[in-house]
Amino acid sequence: MDSIQQTPKRPRVPRWVLMLITYALSLACLVWALYGYDFSEIKGDIRRVRWGWVALAIVFDLSVYVFHGWRWVTLLKPIEKLSLWRTVQAIYIGLFANEVLPLRPGEIIRCYLLAAWNKLPISLTLTSMVIERVIDGIWLVGAFWISASLMNMPAPLVDFARAMAGGVFVLALVFLYVLFHKKHAHSVMSSSKWAQKFIHVLDMIHELGDWRTLLASFGVTFFYWLLQALSIWALFRSYEMDLSIWAATVVLVVIRIGTIIPAAPGNLGVFNSVAKLALMLFLVEPGTASGFSIFLWAALTLPLLIGGFVAVFLTGVSIGDIRKHAHDHHRQHRERRETPARH
């Protein structure tokens, strides 16, 4: 019998270590975000809130993910015609998972659900999710550099945005290379044992690479970001802050860049600190910025929790069970890719 030499697995960082780091970071950020806030003003701040604007902000924010679902359906249209409702449901369940579970597992969960409900390969939904992130990255980097050209941004944020722009640029080049040079990409990856595990991704990218659906998805993404900015602007109005839609867009961009790295559930702490930092760019007094960061987090998070809970409830399965199934399915898929071929 031929012996099969197995590559020793690299040691992985224990999950509890990652959780400890993320919770410590989130706590430190929350302390800084709340520094300078007079908690005795909470009741007065709540009384001054104009709830009609809050309701409008919630409508805007919940609508964001309908456009997210529309974009996902559009991206996958060359392969399968999907139900918009089921796609939006998967997205809301993923959002709910991100709000209540650590290390942001919602992306894997939503991809698993869409694959299971439509009998698609999970590698296909994962690949489409990566394409979504590249499209988002292009819009986000573009908006950031326009903002940075018109106002002074903190140096660490600029450095992080440069690194992010480099990553988005590389991913976009890889995507375009695969679309136009599929055979050459296959031959290059076949020459490397490590890269062979990802050859199937090339096929998925090629199947999804329809220019009409890609351009349509890119266009839908504009509304996906616009509604998020409008939601923040409406919350400015509800809090009697005289800031424009332009300021709301800058705050949104800074928050999204600052919360890319997974943190505590709901990004509590990290979200608040970057929101406070963004508001202070517009000369908002630190105490006011601290209070609004909490208000903003609650107004954008609680409706998603309710919507996500309803989406999970309609499946008849708990979020814990969904997470376990998604994790097991993803692990089995990864192990099949990493198993060396037997001859």
NORJO-V619040 format. One record per helix or strand of 2 or more residues. SS is the DSSP state (H for helix, E for strand). FROM is the first residue (numbers start at 1). TO is the last residue. If there is no record, write none. Layout:
BEGIN
SS,FROM,TO  SS,FROM,TO
END
This chain:
BEGIN
H,15,34  H,39,48  H,51,76  H,84,100  H,106,118  H,122,150  H,155,180  H,182,190  H,193,196  H,199,208  H,211,238  H,245,258  H,265,267  H,270,280  H,286,315  H,319,338
END
